[in-house]
């Protein structure tokens, strides 16, 4: 596994039109942003950065099998990200070999999410070739690109009408569900959590990254998660690289569907 990246200034990137983030020494993603006061989903927030580092630190690196003379990625697991924004979490999971779908409102998809997907597919593939060089496989063999796509999805509507799955081409359940910085207003908690519930199976891991700005909102999130049918557990802070952004208020919560009695 790659060593952790050396510290770099990731403290305040929201005002930048573009910035790069090194998830490990040999994988750097380039992210474009829009400083749009009408939509906070067009910038990368601290919770998304911490979530991406947590995924890179705790997930296995991708590996490949030889099938009919071709290299195929071994990971058959699926991930969906809700409220992807600039797509850092989903791009990280795609780099780790997950079949990943990133979702957001149509305007966010068009202006930042699709752009970031296109410009980082090459970075991910280059990293894969470097991993192949360190393995027993022939790095000269052709590799398919990451299994990554973008779809518009409004989880406010999806929560009450999950049959839109056919329209959006979703295929639940997913092995992993991600949501970063979606916990900021009590009115959006139930739709988000219901959407997660519709997309999950009993074995699905849902990771919700947030900045603990308001006790009322965070406590309401935890209460509503239990009401919807999730068990909740906070990831220990010692496993999060919050020092890189100098923000100790970032939390990641792991949600699992409660076992049916």
C-alpha positions in Angstrom: 0.0 0.0 0.0 1.2 3.5 -0.8 2.6 5.6 2.0 0.4 8.4 3.2 0.9 11.7 1.3 3.1 14.4 2.8 1.1 17.3 4.3 0.1 20.0 1.8 -2.1 23.1 2.2 -5.6 21.8 1.8 -7.1 24.2 4.5 -9.0 26.6 2.3 -9.6 25.6 -1.3 -13.2 26.6 -1.7 -12.4 29.9 -3.5 -10.1 28.3 -6.1 -11.5 27.6 -9.6 -9.3 24.4 -9.6 -7.1 22.6 -7.2 -5.3 19.2 -6.9 -5.4 16.8 -4.1 -2.9 13.9 -3.7 -4.7 11.0 -2.2 -1.4 9.0 -2.1 2.0 9.8 -3.6 1.1 8.3 -7.0 -2.5 9.4 -7.3 -3.4 13.1 -7.6 -6.9 14.2 -8.7 -7.6 17.6 -10.3 -10.9 19.2 -9.3 -12.7 22.1 -10.8 -15.1 24.2 -8.7 -17.6 26.9 -9.1 -17.9 29.5 -6.3 -21.7 29.5 -6.6 -23.5 31.0 -3.6 -26.7 29.4 -4.8 -25.4 25.9 -4.6 -22.9 24.7 -2.0 -22.5 21.5 -3.9 -20.1 23.1 -6.5 -17.1 23.3 -4.1 -15.2 20.6 -2.2 -15.8 20.8 1.5 -13.5 19.6 4.3 -15.7 16.6 5.1 -15.3 15.3 1.5 -11.5 15.6 1.7 -11.4 13.7 5.0 -13.7 11.0 3.6 -11.5 10.5 0.5 -8.4 10.1 2.7 -10.2 7.7 5.0 -11.3 5.6 2.0 -7.7 5.5 0.6 -6.3 4.6 4.1 -8.7 1.8 4.8 -9.7 0.2 1.5 -7.6 -2.4 -0.4 -5.8 -1.3 -3.5 -7.4 -2.5 -6.7 -6.1 -5.8 -8.2 -6.7 -7.6 -11.5 -7.3 -11.1 -12.8 -6.4 -12.5 -16.1 -9.6 -13.5 -17.9 -9.4 -14.8 -21.5 -6.1 -13.1 -22.1 -7.3 -9.7 -20.7 -6.9 -8.0 -17.4 -10.1 -7.5 -15.5 -10.4 -5.7 -12.2 -11.1 -8.0 -9.3 -13.5 -5.8 -7.3 -17.1 -6.6 -8.2 -18.6 -4.3 -5.6 -20.8 -1.3 -6.3 -20.8 2.2 -4.8 -23.2 5.1 -5.2 -22.6 8.7 -3.9 -25.4 11.0 -3.1 -24.9 14.8 -3.4 -21.6 14.1 -5.1 -20.8 17.8 -5.8 -17.4 17.9 -7.3 -17.2 14.1 -7.0 -14.1 13.6 -4.8 -15.6 10.6 -2.8 -17.0 8.8 -5.9 -13.7 9.4 -7.8 -11.8 7.8 -4.9 -14.0 4.7 -4.9 -13.7 4.4 -8.7 -9.9 4.6 -8.3 -10.1 1.8 -5.7 -11.9 -0.4 -8.3 -15.5 0.0 -7.3 -18.2 0.1 -9.9 -19.3 3.7 -9.0 -22.2 6.0 -9.8 -22.0 9.6 -8.7 -25.3 11.6 -8.5 -26.4 15.2 -7.9 -28.8 17.8 -9.2 -28.7 18.3 -13.0 -27.0 21.7 -12.8 -24.2 20.3 -10.6 -23.8 17.3 -12.8 -23.5 19.5 -15.9 -21.1 22.2 -14.6 -18.7 20.3 -12.3 -19.3 16.6 -11.9 -19.1 15.5 -15.5 -16.1 17.8 -16.0 -14.2 16.3 -13.1 -15.1 12.8 -14.1 -13.7 13.3 -17.6 -10.4 14.9 -16.5 -9.7 12.4 -13.8 -10.3 9.1 -15.6 -6.8 9.4 -17.1 -5.2 10.1 -13.7 -6.9 7.0 -12.2 -5.8 4.8 -15.1 -2.2 6.1 -14.9 -2.2 5.1 -11.2 -3.5 1.7 -12.1 -0.6 1.2 -14.5 1.8 2.1 -11.8 0.2 -0.5 -9.5 0.5 -3.1 -12.2 4.2 -2.4 -12.5 4.5 -3.3 -8.8 2.6 -6.6 -9.3 3.2 -9.8 -11.3 1.0 -8.6 -14.2 2.4 -7.2 -17.4 1.9 -3.4 -17.2 2.1 -3.2 -21.0 -1.3 -4.9 -21.2 -4.3 -2.9 -22.1 -6.5 -1.8 -19.2 -10.1 -0.6 -19.3 -10.8 2.7 -17.7 -12.5 3.0 -14.3 -16.1 1.9 -14.0 -17.5 5.3 -13.3 -20.6 7.2 -14.4 -22.6 10.2 -13.5 -26.4 10.5 -13.2 -28.7 13.3 -12.1 -30.6 12.4 -9.0 -32.6 14.6 -6.6 -32.8 12.6 -3.3 -35.6 14.9 -2.1 -37.7 13.3 -4.8 -36.2 9.9 -4.8 -36.9 9.5 -1.1 -40.7 9.5 -1.7 -40.6 7.9 -5.1 -37.9 5.3 -5.3 -39.4 3.9 -8.5 -37.4 6.6 -10.3 -34.6 4.0 -10.1 -35.7 2.9 -13.6 -35.5 6.5 -14.9 -32.0 7.1 -13.5 -30.6 3.7 -14.4 -29.8 2.9 -10.7 -29.4 -0.7 -9.7 -29.7 -1.1 -5.9 -28.6 -2.4 -3.5 -25.1 -1.0 -3.4 -22.2 -2.3 -1.3 -21.3 1.3 -0.3 -23.2 4.5 -0.1 -21.4 7.8 0.3 -22.6 11.2 1.4 -20.3 14.1 2.3 -21.4 17.4 3.7 -25.1 16.7 3.2 -25.9 17.1 6.9 -26.4 20.9 7.3 -30.2 21.4 7.6 -32.8 19.4 9.5 -35.3 19.6 6.7 -33.1 17.5 4.4 -32.3 14.8 6.9 -35.3 12.5 6.3 -35.2 12.5 2.5 -31.4 11.8 2.5 -31.7 8.9 5.0 -34.8 7.4 3.3 -32.8 7.5 0.0 -29.9 5.7 1.6 -32.3 3.2 3.0 -33.9 2.5 -0.4 -30.5 2.0 -1.9 -29.1 -0.2 0.8 -29.2 -3.9 1.7 -28.6 -5.3 5.2 -24.9 -5.6 4.4 -24.5 -2.2 2.8 -22.1 0.2 4.5 -23.3 3.8 4.3 -20.6 6.5 5.2 -21.8 10.0 6.0 -19.1 12.6 6.4 -20.1 15.9 8.0 -18.7 18.9 9.8 -20.1 19.2 13.3 -21.3 22.8 13.1 -24.5 22.5 15.1 -25.4 20.0 17.8 -29.1 20.3 17.0 -28.6 19.2 13.4 -26.2 16.4 14.2 -28.3 15.0 17.0 -31.4 15.2 14.7 -29.4 13.3 12.1 -28.6 10.5 14.5 -32.2 10.3 15.8 -33.7 10.3 12.4 -31.2 7.6 11.2 -32.4 5.3 14.0 -36.1 6.1 13.2 -35.5 5.2 9.5 -34.0 1.9 10.5 -30.2 2.4 10.7 -27.7 1.6 13.4 -25.1 4.4 13.7 -21.4 4.4 14.8 -18.9 7.2 14.5 -15.5 6.3 13.0 -12.8 7.0 15.6 -11.2 10.3 15.1 -7.7 8.8 15.2 -8.5 7.1 11.9 -9.2 10.5 10.2 -6.6 12.7 8.7 -8.2 15.9 9.9 -4.7 17.5 10.6 -4.2 18.0 6.9 -7.1 20.5 6.8 -6.8 21.7 10.4 -10.4 21.0 11.1 -11.1 18.7 14.1 -14.9 19.1 13.6 -15.1 16.6 10.8 -16.9 13.3 11.6 -17.6 10.2 9.6 -20.6 8.1 10.6 -21.1 4.5 9.5 -24.7 3.5 9.0 -26.0 -0.1 8.7 -29.6 -1.3 8.4 -30.9 -2.7 11.7 -31.3 -6.4 11.8 -34.9 -7.5 11.4 -36.1 -9.4 14.5 
